[in-house]
Amino acid sequence: MFDTLTEADLTASRALRHTLHRAPELSGQEGTTAKLIAARMRALGAEVVTGLGGTGVAAIFGDGADGLMIRCELDALPIEETGTPDWQSQVPGVAHLCGHDGHMAILDAVAQRLAQAAPKTRVILLFQPAEETGAGAAAVLADPRFAALGARMAISLHNMPGLPLGAVGLRAGPMNCASRGLKITLTGRTAHASAPETGLSPGTALAALIPALSQLSRDVPTEDPTFRLATVTHARLGEPTFGVAPGTAELRVTLRSLLDDQMAALEAEARALIADAAGPLSVGITVHEAFGHCVNHPEAVALLEHSVAGMARTEQGLPMRASEDFGRYGAVLPSAMFLLGSGESCLPLHAPDYDFPDQLIAVGAQIFLRAVDQWARDLRPQA
């Protein structure tokens, strides 16, 4: 079995996490992080591919044509850290507040064991860029070198505050919602504040759209196929002055649906509301951070079920409302993600004082190592 981790292994992986936490990098800008990871993987004897989809790193252990890919993320968030661990972010306005530093540390622990006991199969550890913006997985898949990695199945995890520490959330079917952001610009005409009637203010349209878009949401459980959510995330009207009646406005809304095929209808309804509210105003709409749904394939779930046998289980938080670009791999190979509980008292993801629990490094690594063992023995596809 590969799942015996030594204290020396874990000490090294914890130290790596703390180093990564101190020096976070935003989506698409993870050059230094990628260099550190690539050097670490080479030192462990992996075949390393760099620059995948921009800054992605693949570390390959073992031989064979049918590889098991285990994916984590390189990027951090544009949030100022307010927590005060000894490894606090040293980059103003940027911090690892989603646990990607911990996910990388888990794969580092996996890599250490694979280096010490060569796997009887091909294992690809993928350190993916730009998960937070939804651009990273698509860029990796579009890279012509991805096919040469030989991945035949993909698995991943996400730590989840609010779930019991170390508990596993796993099932086949929808795992993460589809989402996309709409940036709406409304343009009229400025006027002197003493004569607003001579201009064309977007204020009334903006005020109407905030509740109207929110009302597109349906108060049903996330697993209901009709689930959808519209969240207004930003609004701006004119400039911060007293003498000018506004001529422009900007509104941002995030749309979510359980599955991709429901997103088109939700977006169409949102666009119709926007056009109706805008009236004579000029309207611009652009789409940002579009995530497809993430659906766990039964074959990949079966592999993971062997790996988590005997562990505490939970259905809480399934499927996740939060989106994950890991779902894009499911379009080309069987894939599955599971949740790993970060503790019921753990601060929520993206909170300014969140910090990944180091205790999960061993738990996550052992699950992945058991998956490697099972892949080699029983569930490896036949060529």
GUNU-972078 format. One record per residue (C-alpha): residue number from 1; residue in three letters; x, y, z. Coordinates in steps of 0.25 Angstrom, whole numbers, plus 5000, padded with zeros to 4 digits. Each point is the difference from the previous one (the first is absolute). Layout:
<marmis>
> NUM,ala,X,Y,Z $
...
</marmis>
This chain:
<marmis>
> 1,met,5000,5000,5000 $
> 2,phe,5005,5014,4997 $
> 3,asp,4991,5007,5011 $
> 4,thr,5010,4999,5011 $
> 5,leu,5005,5014,5002 $
> 6,thr,5012,5003,5009 $
> 7,glu,5001,5012,5010 $
> 8,ala,5011,5005,4991 $
> 9,asp,4992,5000,4988 $
> 10,leu,4989,5008,5007 $
> 11,thr,5010,5010,5006 $
> 12,ala,5005,5003,4986 $
> 13,ser,4986,5001,4994 $
> 14,arg,4996,5010,5011 $
> 15,ala,5012,5008,4998 $
> 16,leu,4997,5001,4985 $
> 17,arg,4986,5004,5003 $
> 18,his,5005,5011,5010 $
> 19,thr,5010,5005,4989 $
> 20,leu,4989,5000,4989 $
> 21,his,4990,5008,5010 $
> 22,arg,5011,5011,5002 $
> 23,ala,5001,5002,4985 $
> 24,pro,4987,4999,4994 $
> 25,glu,4997,5003,4985 $
> 26,leu,4988,5004,4992 $
> 27,ser,4993,4992,4989 $
> 28,gly,5009,5000,4988 $
> 29,gln,5012,5006,5007 $
> 30,glu,5005,4988,5008 $
> 31,gly,5014,5000,4994 $
> 32,thr,5008,4999,5013 $
> 33,thr,4990,4990,5006 $
> 34,ala,5002,4991,4987 $
> 35,lys,5015,5001,5001 $
> 36,leu,5000,4996,5014 $
> 37,ile,4991,4988,4998 $
> 38,ala,5008,4996,4987 $
> 39,ala,5013,5000,5008 $
> 40,arg,4994,4992,5011 $
> 41,met,4994,4989,4991 $
> 42,arg,5013,4999,4992 $
> 43,ala,5007,4998,5013 $
> 44,leu,4991,4989,5003 $
> 45,gly,5003,4993,4987 $
> 46,ala,4988,5003,4992 $
> 47,glu,5000,5003,4985 $
> 48,val,4995,5015,5000 $
> 49,val,4992,5007,4990 $
> 50,thr,4999,5015,5002 $
> 51,gly,4992,5012,4993 $
> 52,leu,4988,4991,4999 $
> 53,gly,4988,5010,4996 $
> 54,gly,5009,5011,5004 $
> 55,thr,5007,4997,5014 $
> 56,gly,4995,4986,5002 $
> 57,val,5009,4989,5005 $
> 58,ala,4999,4985,4998 $
> 59,ala,5008,4990,5008 $
> 60,ile,5000,4986,4994 $
> 61,phe,5004,4988,5008 $
> 62,gly,5000,4985,4996 $
> 63,asp,4998,4994,4986 $
> 64,gly,4989,4996,4991 $
> 65,ala,4990,5005,4990 $
> 66,asp,4988,5002,5009 $
> 67,gly,5003,5010,5011 $
> 68,leu,4992,5005,5012 $
> 69,met,5000,5015,5001 $
> 70,ile,4999,5007,5013 $
> 71,arg,4997,5015,4999 $
> 72,cys,5002,5011,5010 $
> 73,glu,5001,5015,4998 $
> 74,leu,5011,5011,5000 $
> 75,asp,4993,5013,5001 $
> 76,ala,4996,5009,5012 $
> 77,leu,4989,5011,5002 $
> 78,pro,5000,5015,4999 $
> 79,ile,4996,5002,5015 $
> 80,glu,5009,5006,5011 $
> 81,glu,5003,4990,5010 $
> 82,thr,4996,5004,5014 $
> 83,gly,5003,4987,5007 $
> 84,thr,5014,5000,5008 $
> 85,pro,5006,4986,4998 $
> 86,asp,5015,5000,5000 $
> 87,trp,4999,4997,4985 $
> 88,gln,4992,5012,4997 $
> 89,ser,4999,5005,4986 $
> 90,gln,5012,5010,4997 $
> 91,val,4993,5005,4987 $
> 92,pro,4990,5012,5003 $
> 93,gly,4986,4997,4995 $
> 94,val,5003,4985,4996 $
> 95,ala,4998,4988,5009 $
> 96,his,4998,4985,4999 $
> 97,leu,4986,5000,5006 $
> 98,cys,4994,4989,4993 $
> 99,gly,5010,4989,5004 $
> 100,his,5007,4998,4987 $
> 101,asp,5013,5001,5008 $
> 102,gly,4995,4988,5008 $
> 103,his,4996,4992,4987 $
> 104,met,5014,5002,4994 $
> 105,ala,5006,4995,5014 $
> 106,ile,4991,4988,4999 $
> 107,leu,5006,4997,4986 $
> 108,asp,5014,5002,5005 $
> 109,ala,4997,4989,5011 $
> 110,val,4995,4991,4989 $
> 111,ala,5013,5003,4991 $
> 112,gln,5009,4997,5012 $
> 113,arg,4994,4986,5002 $
> 114,leu,5000,4997,4985 $
> 115,ala,5015,5004,4999 $
> 116,gln,5003,4990,5012 $
> 117,ala,4991,4989,4994 $
> 118,ala,4999,5000,4985 $
> 119,pro,4985,4998,4996 $
> 120,lys,4996,4989,4991 $
> 121,thr,4993,5009,4991 $
> 122,arg,5001,5014,4994 $
> 123,val,4996,5011,5009 $
> 124,ile,4999,5015,4996 $
> 125,leu,5000,5011,5011 $
> 126,leu,4994,5012,4993 $
> 127,phe,5002,5014,5007 $
> 128,gln,4990,5008,4992 $
> 129,pro,5000,5015,4998 $
> 130,ala,4988,5010,5001 $
> 131,glu,4990,4991,5006 $
> 132,glu,4994,5012,5007 $
> 133,thr,4996,5007,4987 $
> 134,gly,4996,4988,4993 $
> 135,ala,5010,5001,4989 $
> 136,gly,5011,4990,5005 $
> 137,ala,4994,4987,4996 $
> 138,ala,4995,5004,4986 $
> 139,ala,5014,5005,4998 $
> 140,val,5007,4987,5004 $
> 141,leu,4991,4992,4992 $
> 142,ala,5002,5009,4988 $
> 143,asp,5015,4998,5001 $
> 144,pro,5005,4990,4990 $
> 145,arg,5009,4994,5010 $
> 146,phe,4988,4995,5009 $
> 147,ala,4997,4988,4992 $
> 148,ala,5014,4995,5001 $
> 149,leu,4999,5000,5015 $
> 150,gly,4992,4987,4998 $
> 151,ala,4989,5003,5010 $
> 152,arg,4988,4990,5000 $
> 153,met,4993,5004,5012 $
> 154,ala,5001,5013,5009 $
> 155,ile,4997,5001,5015 $
> 156,ser,5001,5012,5009 $
> 157,leu,4995,5006,5014 $
> 158,his,4996,5013,5006 $
> 159,asn,5001,5002,5015 $
> 160,met,4986,5005,5005 $
> 161,pro,4998,5008,5013 $
> 162,gly,4988,4996,5008 $
> 163,leu,5001,4985,4998 $
> 164,pro,5006,4992,5011 $
> 165,leu,5016,5000,4999 $
> 166,gly,5004,4989,4991 $
> 167,ala,4986,4995,4996 $
> 168,val,4998,4997,4985 $
> 169,gly,4989,5005,4991 $
> 170,leu,4999,4992,4987 $
> 171,arg,4989,4995,4991 $
> 172,ala,4998,4998,4985 $
> 173,gly,4992,5011,4992 $
> 174,pro,5001,5015,5001 $
> 175,met,5011,5005,5010 $
> 176,asn,5001,5015,4997 $
> 177,cys,4991,5010,4993 $
> 178,ala,5002,5007,4987 $
> 179,ser,5002,5015,5001 $
> 180,arg,5003,5012,4992 $
> 181,gly,5001,5015,5003 $
> 182,leu,4993,5011,4992 $
> 183,lys,5006,5014,5000 $
> 184,ile,4989,5009,4996 $
> 185,thr,5003,5015,4996 $
> 186,leu,4989,5010,4998 $
> 187,thr,5003,5013,4993 $
> 188,gly,4992,5012,4999 $
> 189,arg,5004,5015,5001 $
> 190,thr,5005,5008,5011 $
> 191,ala,4994,5013,5004 $
> 192,his,5002,5011,5010 $
> 193,ala,4994,4996,5014 $
> 194,ser,4991,5012,5000 $
> 195,ala,4994,4996,4987 $
> 196,pro,5000,4984,5000 $
> 197,glu,4988,5001,4990 $
> 198,thr,5010,5004,4989 $
> 199,gly,5008,4987,5001 $
> 200,leu,4996,4985,5000 $
> 201,ser,5003,4994,5013 $
> 202,pro,5002,4984,5001 $
> 203,gly,4996,5001,5015 $
> 204,thr,4986,4996,4999 $
> 205,ala,5004,4988,4991 $
> 206,leu,5011,4996,5010 $
> 207,ala,4991,5001,5012 $
> 208,ala,4990,4991,4993 $
> 209,leu,5010,4990,4995 $
> 210,ile,5006,4997,5014 $
> 211,pro,4987,4993,5005 $
> 212,ala,4995,4995,4987 $
> 213,leu,5013,4992,4997 $
> 214,ser,5000,4995,5014 $
> 215,gln,4986,4995,4998 $
> 216,leu,5004,4990,4989 $
> 217,ser,5005,4991,5012 $
> 218,arg,4991,4988,5004 $
> 219,asp,4999,4996,5014 $
> 220,val,5002,4985,4998 $
> 221,pro,5011,4991,5005 $
> 222,thr,5013,5000,4992 $
> 223,glu,4998,4986,4995 $
> 224,asp,4987,5004,4994 $
> 225,pro,5001,5000,4985 $
> 226,thr,4993,5013,4999 $
> 227,phe,5010,5007,5010 $
> 228,arg,5005,5013,4996 $
> 229,leu,5006,5012,5007 $
> 230,ala,5003,5015,4996 $
> 231,thr,5009,5008,5009 $
> 232,val,5002,5014,4998 $
> 233,thr,5015,5002,5003 $
> 234,his,5003,5015,4996 $
> 235,ala,4993,5013,4997 $
> 236,arg,5005,5013,4996 $
> 237,leu,4992,5013,4996 $
> 238,gly,5007,5012,4994 $
> 239,glu,5012,5006,5007 $
> 240,pro,5002,5004,5014 $
> 241,thr,4996,5015,4998 $
> 242,phe,4989,5009,5004 $
> 243,gly,4999,5009,4988 $
> 244,val,4998,4990,4989 $
> 245,ala,4987,4991,4997 $
> 246,pro,5005,4987,4996 $
> 247,gly,5001,4995,4986 $
> 248,thr,5006,4986,5002 $
> 249,ala,4998,4988,5009 $
> 250,glu,5006,4986,5002 $
> 251,leu,4994,4988,5006 $
> 252,arg,5006,4986,5002 $
> 253,val,4992,4987,5002 $
> 254,thr,5004,4986,5002 $
> 255,leu,4990,4989,4994 $
> 256,arg,5000,4986,5005 $
> 257,ser,4993,4987,4996 $
> 258,leu,5002,4986,5003 $
> 259,leu,5003,4995,4986 $
> 260,asp,5005,5007,4988 $
> 261,asp,4987,4998,4992 $
> 262,gln,4993,5009,5009 $
> 263,met,5009,5011,5000 $
> 264,ala,4996,5005,4986 $
> 265,ala,4986,5002,5004 $
> 266,leu,5004,5007,5013 $
> 267,glu,5009,5010,4992 $
> 268,ala,4990,5002,4989 $
> 269,glu,4990,5005,5011 $
> 270,ala,5010,5009,5007 $
> 271,arg,5003,5006,4986 $
> 272,ala,4986,5003,4998 $
> 273,leu,4998,5006,5013 $
> 274,ile,5012,5009,4998 $
> 275,ala,4995,5004,4986 $
> 276,asp,4986,5003,5006 $
> 277,ala,5005,5009,5011 $
> 278,ala,5010,5007,4992 $
> 279,gly,4990,5007,4990 $
> 280,pro,5007,5011,4993 $
> 281,leu,5013,4997,5006 $
> 282,ser,5012,4994,4992 $
> 283,val,5003,4986,5006 $
> 284,gly,5012,4992,5000 $
> 285,ile,5001,4986,5006 $
> 286,thr,5013,4991,5001 $
> 287,val,5002,4987,5005 $
> 288,his,5011,4997,5010 $
> 289,glu,5005,4988,5009 $
> 290,ala,4991,4990,4993 $
> 291,phe,5001,4986,5007 $
> 292,gly,4993,4988,4994 $
> 293,his,4993,4990,5010 $
> 294,cys,5009,4989,5007 $
> 295,val,4993,4986,4999 $
> 296,asn,5007,4988,5007 $
> 297,his,5001,4988,4990 $
> 298,pro,4996,4987,5007 $
> 299,glu,5013,4993,4996 $
> 300,ala,5009,5011,5007 $
> 301,val,4990,5000,5012 $
> 302,ala,5002,4984,5001 $
> 303,leu,5015,5002,5000 $
> 304,leu,4999,5010,5011 $
> 305,glu,4990,4992,5008 $
> 306,his,5011,4990,5002 $
> 307,ser,5009,5011,5005 $
> 308,val,4991,5005,5010 $
> 309,ala,4995,4987,5006 $
> 310,gly,4998,5001,5015 $
> 311,met,5001,5015,5001 $
> 312,ala,4989,5009,5005 $
> 313,arg,4991,5004,4989 $
> 314,thr,4990,5012,4999 $
> 315,glu,4990,5004,4989 $
> 316,gln,5000,5015,5006 $
> 317,gly,5003,5010,4989 $
> 318,leu,4998,4991,4988 $
> 319,pro,4999,5004,4990 $
> 320,met,5009,5013,5002 $
> 321,arg,4994,5013,4995 $
> 322,ala,5014,5005,4998 $
> 323,ser,5005,4997,4986 $
> 324,glu,5013,4993,4997 $
> 325,asp,5007,4999,4986 $
> 326,phe,5004,4986,5003 $
> 327,gly,4987,4996,4993 $
> 328,arg,5006,5003,4987 $
> 329,tyr,5009,4988,5001 $
> 330,gly,4987,4992,5001 $
> 331,ala,4997,5003,4985 $
> 332,val,5013,4992,4996 $
> 333,leu,5002,4989,5010 $
> 334,pro,4992,4994,5012 $
> 335,ser,5003,5009,5012 $
> 336,ala,4995,5003,5014 $
> 337,met,5002,5009,5012 $
> 338,phe,4997,4998,5014 $
> 339,leu,4999,5009,5012 $
> 340,leu,5009,4999,5012 $
> 341,gly,4995,5006,5013 $
> 342,ser,5008,5012,5006 $
> 343,gly,4993,5000,5013 $
> 344,glu,4986,5005,5005 $
> 345,ser,5007,5012,5006 $
> 346,cys,5009,5003,4989 $
> 347,leu,4998,5014,4994 $
> 348,pro,4994,5000,4986 $
> 349,leu,5007,5000,4987 $
> 350,his,5004,5014,4995 $
> 351,ala,4999,5005,5014 $
> 352,pro,5011,5010,5002 $
> 353,asp,5005,4992,5012 $
> 354,tyr,4998,4986,4994 $
> 355,asp,5012,4991,5001 $
> 356,phe,5001,4985,4995 $
> 357,pro,5001,4990,5011 $
> 358,asp,5013,4993,5000 $
> 359,gln,4994,4987,5005 $
> 360,leu,4993,4998,4987 $
> 361,ile,5013,4998,4992 $
> 362,ala,5002,4986,5005 $
> 363,val,4985,4996,4999 $
> 364,gly,4999,5005,4985 $
> 365,ala,5014,4994,4996 $
> 366,gln,4996,4987,5006 $
> 367,ile,4987,5000,4992 $
> 368,phe,5007,5003,4987 $
> 369,leu,5011,4989,5003 $
> 370,arg,4989,4990,5002 $
> 371,ala,4994,5004,4987 $
> 372,val,5014,4998,4993 $
> 373,asp,5001,4986,5006 $
> 374,gln,4986,4997,4996 $
> 375,trp,5001,5005,4986 $
> 376,ala,5013,4991,4998 $
> 377,arg,4993,4988,5005 $
> 378,asp,4985,4999,4996 $
> 379,leu,4995,5012,4993 $
> 380,arg,5010,5003,4990 $
> 381,pro,4994,5000,4986 $
> 382,gln,5005,4990,4990 $
> 383,ala,5007,5005,4988 $
</marmis>
